[in-house]
């Protein structure tokens, strides 16, 4: 597949031919289900202005990012028939930069999941090995890029939902610092954790797409009021860094992941980087804090879907029955589980015991990352405990939550992080995760750019 960098140089005619090629590939690979349209047997949705498809570099869009005129559903039954009346800020920026939304990608319902198995439309398969899940919640975006069905894609990352599927599908996933990219137009899951970011074929494309969508937005009250400098033109893979390797996380991972990352550490040393070893807090505390905060915010954000204010309405005799049936029929099992948990931890008598304590733990976790980054430029750790999961492996919700142990801390701390392939395991890829200081996306991208050259294109 042509890179984003190359596609930005194409003529209008060539861009239209590229769209036709992507449409044909989507038709030929309907079994992958990377796009909602593939699962519905429909042509990929094109962005239109005045009734005509707009020409530009086609970028796949996760089904929770508003695109004016598109049916944006967060892959949930409760939002069937909803058409976005406006563009998300990131979509407006794409259009201003010569890109256009093209195809909406499958995802876990309301971004709650790690496998893209909870989508209303059906599952997405990993393009590297169809017996494996593509990861989640941005599984469709990662499968589209990893399978050569998209030049690049946008996803959202609340606890690893860009980085983990990108790792499983053998592509690059980049989560910017919280506040660097506007969340205006992103369907809210956990407002203090959500962040939009790129999934691309290589690191340079990730920098290019990040440069397009980043920057302050007055429409988003959480947007960072900081001067933004573009990164792609300054990428430098020759920079040398002091890298903190999280030894306990690597040692806890499966043997294949452990071997691959230990080999990468040796390559970094041989290439002139300074490596130090550190340990991070026991991951069980990070998981507990994350799932209390995320579900509490999800409970508040999704309370609007009651059949009155927002979303579809179930037929019922009375108001209480209508509430119950609307949510019972409209939300899938995992979304209901998280909403119930979130409502519980916010309820009277439990707020202090759970939610307030989780926020204190979050401050401690953030401080722990900051202390390591005060002594090192970057942190290196695994993305996931294993290479991947087969369908059905994570049916136990607790096991699914535990699979996020290496990604969720980054969201709690609000830091930038990138994942990229560094080794192979059969058909599957093994990726490494680099984490940087807040708002220092340049160092994160420079490090990844250098590693990409170091390991070769996999």
Residue pairs with C-beta under 8 A, 6 or more apart in sequence:
1 148
1 149
1 150
1 151
1 201
2 10
2 18
2 151
3 151
3 201
3 202
3 204
3 205
4 57
4 151
4 152
4 200
4 201
4 205
4 208
4 209
5 204
5 205
5 208
7 15
7 18
7 57
7 151
8 57
8 98
8 99
8 208
10 18
10 57
12 55
15 55
15 56
15 57
15 58
16 55
18 57
18 58
18 151
19 44
19 46
19 53
19 58
19 102
22 44
22 58
22 102
22 103
22 149
22 150
22 151
23 43
23 44
25 148
25 149
26 34
26 35
26 37
26 38
26 44
26 103
26 149
29 38
29 127
29 147
29 149
30 38
30 39
30 41
31 125
31 130
32 38
32 124
32 125
32 127
32 130
32 143
32 147
32 149
33 39
33 106
33 121
33 122
33 123
33 124
33 125
33 140
33 143
34 60
34 105
34 106
34 124
34 127
34 134
34 140
34 141
34 143
34 144
34 147
34 149
34 150
35 44
35 60
35 103
35 104
35 105
35 106
35 140
35 144
35 149
36 63
36 73
36 75
36 104
36 105
36 106
36 121
36 140
37 43
37 44
37 45
37 103
37 104
38 106
39 106
39 119
39 121
39 122
40 121
44 102
44 103
45 67
45 70
45 101
45 102
45 103
45 104
46 53
46 54
46 100
46 102
47 53
47 54
47 56
47 67
47 69
47 70
47 95
47 100
47 101
47 102
48 54
48 69
54 95
54 100
55 100
56 94
56 95
56 98
56 99
56 100
57 98
57 99
57 100
57 151
58 99
58 100
58 101
58 102
58 103
58 150
58 151
59 94
59 99
59 100
59 101
59 102
59 150
59 151
59 152
59 153
59 154
59 209
60 101
60 102
60 103
60 104
60 105
60 140
60 141
60 144
60 145
60 149
60 150
60 152
60 153
60 154
61 67
61 70
61 91
61 101
61 102
61 103
61 104
61 105
61 153
61 154
62 104
62 105
62 107
62 138
62 140
62 141
62 153
62 154
62 155
62 156
63 72
63 73
63 74
63 75
63 104
63 105
63 106
63 107
63 140
64 72
64 74
64 75
64 107
64 110
64 111
64 156
64 186
64 187
64 189
65 72
65 88
65 90
65 91
65 154
65 156
65 185
65 186
65 187
65 196
66 72
66 84
66 86
66 87
66 88
66 91
66 185
66 186
66 187
67 84
67 87
67 88
67 91
67 101
67 104
68 84
68 85
68 86
68 87
68 91
69 83
69 84
70 83
70 84
70 101
70 104
71 80
71 81
71 82
71 83
71 84
71 104
72 79
72 82
72 83
72 84
72 104
72 187
73 79
73 80
73 82
73 120
74 107
74 109
74 110
74 111
74 187
75 106
75 107
75 108
75 109
75 110
75 118
75 119
75 120
75 121
76 109
76 110
76 120
76 330
76 331
76 332
76 335
77 120
77 312
77 329
77 330
77 331
77 332
78 305
78 311
78 312
78 326
78 327
78 330
78 331
79 311
79 312
80 120
80 312
81 312
82 311
84 185
86 185
87 95
87 185
88 182
88 184
88 185
88 186
88 196
89 182
89 184
89 185
89 213
89 217
89 219
89 220
90 154
90 181
90 182
90 185
90 186
90 196
90 213
91 101
91 185
93 212
93 213
93 215
94 100
94 101
94 212
94 213
97 212
99 212
102 150
103 144
103 150
105 138
105 140
105 141
105 143
105 144
105 150
105 153
105 155
106 116
106 119
106 121
106 122
106 124
106 139
106 140
106 143
107 116
107 119
107 136
107 137
107 138
107 139
107 140
107 141
108 114
108 115
108 116
108 117
108 118
108 119
108 136
108 137
108 139
108 161
108 334
109 118
109 119
109 120
109 331
109 332
109 334
109 335
110 187
110 189
110 298
110 302
110 335
111 137
111 138
111 156
111 158
111 161
111 187
111 189
111 194
112 118
112 137
112 189
112 298
112 334
112 335
112 338
113 136
113 137
113 334
113 400
114 133
114 135
114 136
114 137
114 160
114 164
114 394
114 400
114 403
114 404
115 123
115 133
115 134
115 135
115 136
115 139
115 389
115 391
115 394
115 400
116 123
116 124
116 133
116 134
116 135
116 136
116 137
116 139
116 140
116 143
116 165
117 123
117 133
117 136
117 391
118 136
118 332
118 333
118 334
118 335
119 140
120 332
123 133
123 391
124 133
124 134
124 139
124 140
124 143
125 132
125 133
125 134
125 143
126 132
126 133
126 134
126 135
126 143
126 146
126 168
126 169
126 388
126 428
127 134
127 143
127 146
127 147
127 148
127 149
127 169
128 146
128 168
128 169
128 170
128 427
128 428
128 429
129 388
129 426
129 427
129 428
131 390
131 391
132 168
132 388
132 389
132 390
132 391
132 428
133 139
133 168
133 388
133 389
133 390
133 391
133 393
133 394
134 140
134 142
134 143
134 146
134 165
134 168
134 169
135 142
135 164
135 165
135 166
135 167
135 168
135 169
135 388
136 161
136 164
136 165
137 156
137 158
137 161
137 165
138 153
138 155
138 156
138 157
138 161
138 162
138 165
138 166
138 173
138 199
139 165
139 168
139 169
141 150
141 153
141 154
141 155
141 162
141 165
141 199
142 153
142 155
142 162
142 165
142 166
142 168
142 169
142 171
142 173
142 199
143 149
143 165
143 169
144 150
144 153
145 152
145 153
145 166
145 169
145 171
145 199
145 200
145 201
146 166
146 169
146 170
146 171
147 169
151 201
152 198
152 199
152 200
152 201
152 205
152 209
153 198
153 199
153 200
154 196
154 197
154 198
154 199
154 209
154 213
155 161
155 162
155 165
155 166
155 173
155 196
155 197
155 198
155 199
156 162
156 186
156 189
156 194
156 195
156 196
156 197
157 163
157 173
157 175
157 194
157 195
157 196
157 197
157 411
158 189
158 190
158 193
158 194
158 195
158 294
158 411
159 193
159 290
159 294
159 404
159 407
159 408
159 411
160 383
160 404
160 406
160 407
160 408
160 410
160 411
162 173
162 174
162 175
162 197
162 198
162 199
163 173
163 175
163 383
163 407
163 410
163 417
163 418
163 419
163 433
164 173
164 383
164 384
164 403
164 404
164 407
164 419
165 173
165 199
166 172
166 173
166 199
166 419
166 431
167 173
167 383
167 384
167 419
167 421
167 429
167 430
167 431
167 433
168 384
168 388
168 428
168 429
169 429
170 421
170 428
170 429
170 431
170 458
171 199
171 200
171 201
171 421
172 198
172 199
172 200
172 201
172 202
172 203
172 205
172 206
172 418
172 419
172 420
172 421
172 448
173 197
173 198
173 199
173 206
173 418
173 419
174 197
174 198
174 199
174 200
174 206
174 210
174 416
174 417
174 418
174 419
174 444
174 445
175 195
175 197
175 410
175 411
175 416
175 417
175 418
176 195
176 197
176 210
176 214
176 416
176 441
177 195
177 224
177 414
177 415
177 416
177 438
177 439
177 440
177 441
178 192
178 193
178 195
178 222
178 411
178 414
178 415
179 222
179 223
179 224
179 414
180 195
180 214
180 215
180 224
180 228
180 416
180 439
180 441
181 195
181 196
181 197
181 210
181 213
181 214
181 215
182 196
182 213
182 215
182 216
182 217
182 219
182 220
182 223
183 191
183 194
183 195
183 196
183 220
183 222
183 223
184 217
184 219
184 220
184 223
186 194
186 196
188 194
188 297
188 301
189 294
189 297
189 298
189 301
190 293
190 294
190 295
190 297
190 298
190 301
191 222
191 297
191 301
192 222
192 293
192 297
193 290
193 293
193 294
193 297
193 411
193 412
195 411
196 213
197 210
198 205
198 206
198 209
198 210
198 213
199 206
200 206
200 208
200 209
202 452
202 457
203 235
203 418
203 420
203 445
203 448
203 449
203 452
204 232
204 235
204 449
206 418
206 445
206 448
207 231
207 232
207 235
207 445
207 449
208 232
210 231
210 232
210 441
210 445
211 230
211 231
211 232
214 228
214 441
215 228
216 223
216 224
216 225
216 226
216 228
217 223
224 439
226 439
229 442
231 441
231 442
231 445
234 442
235 445
235 446
235 449
236 446
236 449
236 450
237 446
237 449
237 450
237 452
237 453
238 450
239 443
239 446
239 447
239 450
240 272
240 273
240 274
241 273
241 274
241 376
241 377
241 378
241 443
241 447
242 273
242 274
242 275
242 276
242 375
242 376
242 377
242 378
243 268
243 273
243 274
243 275
243 276
243 376
243 377
243 378
243 379
243 380
243 434
243 447
244 276
244 277
244 278
244 372
244 373
244 375
244 376
244 378
244 379
244 380
245 265
245 275
245 276
245 277
245 278
245 379
245 380
245 381
246 278
246 279
246 280
246 379
246 380
246 381
247 277
247 278
247 279
248 279
248 280
249 280
249 283
249 381
249 382
249 405
249 406
250 257
250 258
250 261
250 262
250 381
250 382
251 258
252 283
252 385
253 261
253 382
253 384
253 385
253 386
253 406
254 385
254 386
254 387
256 386
256 387
256 425
256 430
257 382
257 384
257 385
257 386
257 387
257 430
260 422
260 423
260 425
260 430
260 432
261 380
261 382
261 422
261 430
261 432
263 423
264 380
264 422
264 423
264 432
264 451
264 455
265 275
265 380
267 454
267 455
268 275
268 380
268 451
268 454
269 275
271 450
271 454
276 375
276 376
278 372
278 376
278 379
280 368
280 369
280 372
280 381
280 409
281 364
281 365
281 368
283 405
283 406
283 409
285 361
285 365
286 365
286 405
286 408
286 409
286 412
287 401
287 402
287 404
287 405
287 408
288 358
288 361
289 358
289 361
289 362
289 365
289 412
290 404
290 408
290 409
290 411
290 412
291 341
291 401
292 345
292 354
292 355
292 357
292 358
293 355
293 358
293 359
293 362
293 412
294 338
294 342
295 338
295 339
295 341
295 342
295 345
296 342
296 345
296 346
296 355
296 358
297 342
298 335
298 338
298 339
298 342
299 338
299 339
299 341
299 342
299 343
299 346
300 342
300 346
302 331
302 335
302 339
304 310
304 311
305 311
305 326
305 327
305 330
305 331
306 323
306 326
306 327
307 313
307 314
307 322
307 323
307 326
307 327
311 326
311 330
312 326
312 330
313 322
313 326
314 322
314 325
314 326
314 328
314 329
314 330
315 322
315 325
316 322
316 324
316 325
316 326
327 336
327 339
328 336
331 339
334 397
337 397
344 350
344 354
345 351
345 354
345 355
345 358
346 355
362 412
365 409
365 412
365 413
366 412
366 413
366 414
369 379
369 409
369 410
369 413
369 415
369 435
370 413
372 379
373 379
373 415
373 435
373 436
373 437
377 436
377 437
377 443
377 447
378 434
378 435
378 436
378 443
378 444
378 447
379 434
379 435
379 436
380 432
380 433
380 434
380 435
381 406
381 432
381 433
381 435
382 406
382 432
382 433
383 406
383 407
383 419
383 431
383 432
383 433
384 403
384 406
384 407
385 402
385 403
385 405
385 406
387 425
387 428
387 429
387 430
388 428
389 403
393 399
394 400
394 403
406 433
407 417
407 433
410 417
410 435
414 438
415 435
415 436
415 437
415 438
416 435
416 436
416 437
416 438
416 439
416 440
416 441
416 444
417 433
417 434
417 435
417 436
417 444
418 433
418 434
418 444
418 445
418 447
418 448
419 431
419 432
419 433
419 434
420 431
420 432
420 448
420 451
420 452
421 429
421 430
421 431
421 455
421 458
422 430
422 431
422 432
422 451
422 455
422 458
423 429
423 430
423 455
423 458
424 430
424 458
429 458
432 451
434 444
434 447
434 448
434 451
435 444
436 443
436 444
436 447
437 443
